[in-house]
Amino acid sequence: MSQQSYGLPSHASAQVSSKDYQNFRAFLESACGILLGDNKQYLVASRLSKIMASNQIASLSELIEKISLVNNRPLKEEVIDAMTTNETLWFRDTHPFDVFKNTILPAAIANGGSSLRIWSAACSSGQEPYSLSMIYDEYRAAYRAKLPPLNIVATDLSKSMLEACRAAEYDGLSLGRGLSERRLRQFFESTENDCWRLKAVCRERVRFQLLNLMDGFISLGKFDAVFCRNVLIYFSQELKKDILRRIHASLKPGGYLVLGASEGMTDLSEFYEMVHCHPGIIYKAI
């Protein structure tokens, strides 16, 4: 059966009715908080075409009907996965990792805690938590510092992304996005399938867990720092503020929150104080 018969072809944005698109927007926001823009029909069509073809679903309205069924959780998860899966970069934006090296790690030494717990929220394909693990090793070697053991909890709502993260294997194209040759040689080992796998010493500090930021996360425990970058921009202002309040509850007193470069904070001065790190701004839990 051709994709043209079941599912949405490449030009399908014109075939998505306004009503179906609005219904799908409502579903996606309810399921994972993502708020689609007014004119994203083509994005929806391109992301969902293979799923609809493989499930012999002829229209977006039929897909919405099927994912609403109680016993169709796998299809619902597959749709959310398709709409939220994005690959990121190694050491993305640079300054958050400078903050980790120049502010968070020295604070951990000064505090003298038994461990350093970091949460990488919406970790995508794993580059952020693994980049943090590499910097931890570099800092310890450069300063011969007695750092507390590092434990990173990395969460995402995409099962397929988390499976890839745990494997810690990346092809040359993925590694070329922000990873230097020096770090490649130091922290990775080549595999038989022409990929590279992160060495165990960095890999084993990171624990990956399925988590939807709309759900409760008190069970994750308390953290010295939370990296929640480039995800809140997809949420409504109300949901964003709710998540930031709940992240505050997961931070230890004086713990740090690192947001994306285009993400700010308003009306939460009773929870956080702004810290200028030159460059960059982070937030400290009050």
C-alpha positions as CSV (number, residue, x, y, z in Angstrom):
1,M,0.0,0.0,0.0
2,S,1.5,3.3,-1.0
3,Q,2.0,6.3,1.4
4,Q,-0.3,8.2,-0.8
5,S,-3.2,5.8,0.0
6,Y,-2.6,5.8,3.8
7,G,-1.1,8.7,5.6
8,L,-0.1,12.2,4.5
9,P,2.0,12.8,1.4
10,S,4.7,15.5,1.3
11,H,2.3,18.2,0.2
12,A,-0.3,17.2,2.8
13,S,-0.3,20.5,4.7
14,A,-3.0,21.7,2.3
15,Q,-5.1,18.6,3.1
16,V,-5.1,19.1,6.9
17,S,-8.3,20.8,7.8
18,S,-8.3,23.7,10.2
19,K,-10.5,21.7,12.6
20,D,-8.3,18.6,12.5
21,Y,-5.2,20.7,13.1
22,Q,-6.7,22.5,16.1
23,N,-7.8,19.2,17.6
24,F,-4.3,17.8,17.1
25,R,-2.8,20.9,18.7
26,A,-5.1,20.5,21.7
27,F,-4.1,16.8,22.0
28,L,-0.4,17.6,21.9
29,E,-0.6,20.3,24.4
30,S,-2.6,18.1,26.8
31,A,-0.3,15.1,26.3
32,C,3.1,16.8,26.7
33,G,2.7,20.5,27.0
34,I,4.0,21.4,23.5
35,L,2.1,24.4,22.0
36,L,2.2,24.3,18.2
37,G,2.0,27.5,16.3
38,D,-0.8,28.6,14.1
39,N,0.7,27.4,10.8
40,K,2.5,24.2,11.5
41,Q,0.4,21.9,9.3
42,Y,3.4,20.9,7.2
43,L,5.4,20.0,10.3
44,V,2.6,17.7,11.6
45,A,2.2,16.1,8.2
46,S,5.9,15.4,7.7
47,R,6.4,14.1,11.2
48,L,3.4,11.8,11.2
49,S,3.2,10.5,7.6
50,K,5.2,7.3,8.2
51,I,3.2,6.4,11.3
52,M,-0.1,6.9,9.5
53,A,1.1,4.9,6.5
54,S,2.3,1.9,8.7
55,N,-1.0,2.0,10.7
56,Q,-3.2,2.4,7.6
57,I,-4.7,5.6,8.9
58,A,-6.1,7.8,6.1
59,S,-6.5,11.2,7.8
60,L,-5.4,13.3,10.8
61,S,-9.0,13.1,12.2
62,E,-8.8,9.3,12.2
63,L,-5.4,9.4,13.9
64,I,-6.8,11.7,16.6
65,E,-9.7,9.3,17.1
66,K,-7.4,6.3,17.4
67,I,-4.9,7.8,19.8
68,S,-7.8,8.8,22.1
69,L,-8.7,5.2,22.7
70,V,-7.6,3.9,26.2
71,N,-6.1,0.7,24.8
72,N,-4.0,2.5,22.1
73,R,-1.2,3.8,24.3
74,P,1.6,2.5,22.0
75,L,0.3,4.6,19.1
76,K,-0.1,7.6,21.3
77,E,3.4,7.3,22.5
78,E,4.7,6.9,18.9
79,V,2.9,10.1,17.9
80,I,4.3,12.0,20.8
81,D,7.7,10.6,20.1
82,A,7.6,11.7,16.5
83,M,6.5,15.2,17.4
84,T,9.1,15.7,20.1
85,T,12.2,13.9,18.8
86,N,15.1,16.3,18.1
87,E,18.8,15.8,17.9
88,T,21.0,18.4,19.7
89,L,24.6,19.4,19.7
90,W,27.7,18.7,21.9
91,F,28.5,21.5,24.2
92,R,25.5,23.5,22.8
93,D,25.8,27.3,23.3
94,T,29.1,26.8,25.2
95,H,28.4,29.2,28.1
96,P,26.2,26.8,30.1
97,F,29.1,24.4,30.2
98,D,31.5,27.2,31.2
99,V,29.0,27.9,34.1
100,F,29.2,24.2,35.1
101,K,33.0,24.4,35.1
102,N,33.5,27.8,36.6
103,T,30.6,28.1,39.1
104,I,28.8,24.8,39.8
105,L,31.9,22.6,40.2
106,P,33.8,25.0,42.5
107,A,30.6,25.4,44.6
108,A,30.5,21.6,44.9
109,I,34.0,21.6,46.2
110,A,33.3,24.4,48.6
111,N,30.2,22.8,50.0
112,G,31.9,19.5,50.6
113,G,28.9,17.4,49.9
114,S,29.1,13.6,49.5
115,S,27.9,13.8,45.9
116,L,27.0,16.2,43.1
117,R,23.6,15.6,41.6
118,I,22.7,17.1,38.3
119,W,19.4,16.9,36.4
120,S,19.4,17.2,32.6
121,A,15.8,17.7,31.7
122,A,14.6,17.0,28.1
123,C,18.0,15.5,27.3
124,S,17.1,14.6,23.7
125,S,19.9,12.4,22.2
126,G,22.1,12.6,25.3
127,Q,24.7,15.2,24.2
128,E,24.0,17.5,27.2
129,P,24.5,15.0,30.1
130,Y,27.4,13.4,28.4
131,S,29.0,16.8,27.7
132,L,28.7,17.6,31.5
133,S,30.3,14.2,32.3
134,M,33.3,15.0,30.1
135,I,33.8,18.5,31.6
136,Y,33.8,16.9,35.1
137,D,36.7,14.7,34.0
138,E,38.5,17.6,32.4
139,Y,38.1,19.8,35.5
140,R,39.3,17.1,37.8
141,A,42.4,16.4,35.7
142,A,43.2,20.1,35.1
143,Y,42.9,21.2,38.7
144,R,43.7,17.9,40.4
145,A,40.6,18.7,42.4
146,K,38.9,16.4,44.9
147,L,35.4,16.5,43.5
148,P,32.5,14.7,45.0
149,P,31.2,11.8,42.8
150,L,29.0,13.1,40.0
151,N,25.5,11.6,39.4
152,I,23.5,12.9,36.4
153,V,19.8,12.1,36.0
154,A,18.8,12.7,32.3
155,T,15.2,12.6,31.4
156,D,13.1,12.8,28.2
157,L,9.6,11.8,27.2
158,S,10.9,10.0,24.0
159,K,11.5,6.3,24.5
160,S,13.4,6.0,21.3
161,M,15.7,8.8,22.3
162,L,16.4,7.3,25.7
163,E,17.3,3.9,24.1
164,A,19.8,5.7,21.9
165,C,21.1,7.6,24.8
166,R,21.8,4.5,26.8
167,A,23.7,2.9,23.9
168,A,25.9,6.1,23.8
169,E,26.9,5.4,20.2
170,Y,27.1,8.2,17.7
171,D,28.0,8.3,14.0
172,G,30.4,10.7,12.5
173,L,27.8,13.2,11.5
174,S,26.4,13.5,15.1
175,L,29.9,13.8,16.5
176,G,30.8,16.5,14.1
177,R,28.1,18.8,15.7
178,G,30.2,20.5,18.3
179,L,32.6,17.8,19.5
180,S,36.3,18.6,19.0
181,E,38.8,16.0,17.7
182,R,40.6,16.1,21.0
183,R,37.5,15.2,23.0
184,L,36.6,12.5,20.4
185,R,40.0,10.8,20.9
186,Q,39.9,11.2,24.7
187,F,36.4,10.2,25.5
188,F,35.2,7.8,22.7
189,E,36.1,4.4,21.4
190,S,35.5,3.3,17.8
191,T,33.0,0.5,17.2
192,E,32.7,-2.2,14.5
193,N,29.8,-0.4,12.8
194,D,31.8,2.8,12.0
195,C,30.4,4.6,15.0
196,W,31.9,5.8,18.3
197,R,30.9,4.9,21.8
198,L,31.4,7.1,24.9
199,K,33.8,5.4,27.3
200,A,32.4,3.8,30.4
201,V,33.9,6.2,32.9
202,C,31.7,9.0,31.4
203,R,28.8,6.9,30.5
204,E,28.2,5.3,33.8
205,R,27.7,8.6,35.6
206,V,24.5,9.2,33.7
207,R,21.1,7.5,34.4
208,F,18.4,7.9,31.8
209,Q,14.8,8.0,32.8
210,L,11.5,8.4,31.0
211,L,9.7,11.6,32.2
212,N,7.1,14.0,31.0
213,L,7.7,17.5,32.5
214,M,3.9,17.9,32.9
215,D,4.0,15.0,35.4
216,G,5.3,15.1,39.0
217,F,9.1,14.6,39.4
218,I,9.5,14.8,43.2
219,S,10.6,11.1,43.1
220,L,13.8,12.2,41.3
221,G,15.1,13.6,44.6
222,K,17.0,16.8,45.2
223,F,19.7,18.3,42.9
224,D,22.6,20.7,43.1
225,A,21.8,22.0,39.6
226,V,19.2,21.5,36.9
227,F,19.8,22.1,33.2
228,C,16.4,22.7,31.6
229,R,17.4,24.3,28.3
230,N,15.5,24.9,25.0
231,V,12.3,23.1,26.0
232,L,10.2,25.7,28.0
233,I,10.0,27.8,24.8
234,Y,7.5,25.2,23.5
235,F,5.1,25.6,26.5
236,S,2.4,28.1,27.4
237,Q,3.4,30.8,29.9
238,E,1.2,29.2,32.6
239,L,2.8,25.7,32.2
240,K,6.3,27.2,32.0
241,K,5.8,28.9,35.4
242,D,4.3,25.8,36.9
243,I,7.3,23.7,35.8
244,L,9.8,26.3,37.1
245,R,8.1,26.3,40.5
246,R,8.3,22.5,40.7
247,I,11.9,22.5,39.6
248,H,12.6,24.9,42.5
249,A,11.2,22.3,44.8
250,S,13.7,19.7,43.4
251,L,16.7,22.0,44.0
252,K,18.7,22.0,47.1
253,P,18.9,25.4,48.9
254,G,21.3,27.5,46.8
255,G,21.1,25.1,43.9
256,Y,21.4,26.4,40.3
257,L,19.0,26.4,37.4
258,V,20.4,26.8,33.9
259,L,17.9,27.8,31.1
260,G,18.3,28.2,27.4
261,A,19.7,31.4,25.9
262,S,16.3,32.5,24.7
263,E,14.5,31.5,27.9
264,G,13.9,33.9,30.7
265,M,12.0,34.0,34.0
266,T,9.3,36.4,35.1
267,D,7.2,36.7,38.3
268,L,9.2,34.1,40.2
269,S,11.5,36.3,42.3
270,E,10.4,34.6,45.5
271,F,11.9,31.3,44.2
272,Y,15.0,32.3,42.3
273,E,17.6,35.1,42.2
274,M,19.5,35.9,39.0
275,V,23.2,35.2,38.9
276,H,25.4,36.9,36.2
277,C,28.2,34.6,35.1
278,H,29.9,36.7,32.4
279,P,28.8,35.4,29.9
280,G,25.4,34.1,30.6
281,I,22.8,34.2,33.3
282,I,21.7,31.4,35.6
283,Y,19.3,31.3,38.5
284,K,19.9,30.3,42.1
285,A,17.2,28.8,44.3
286,I,16.3,30.9,47.3
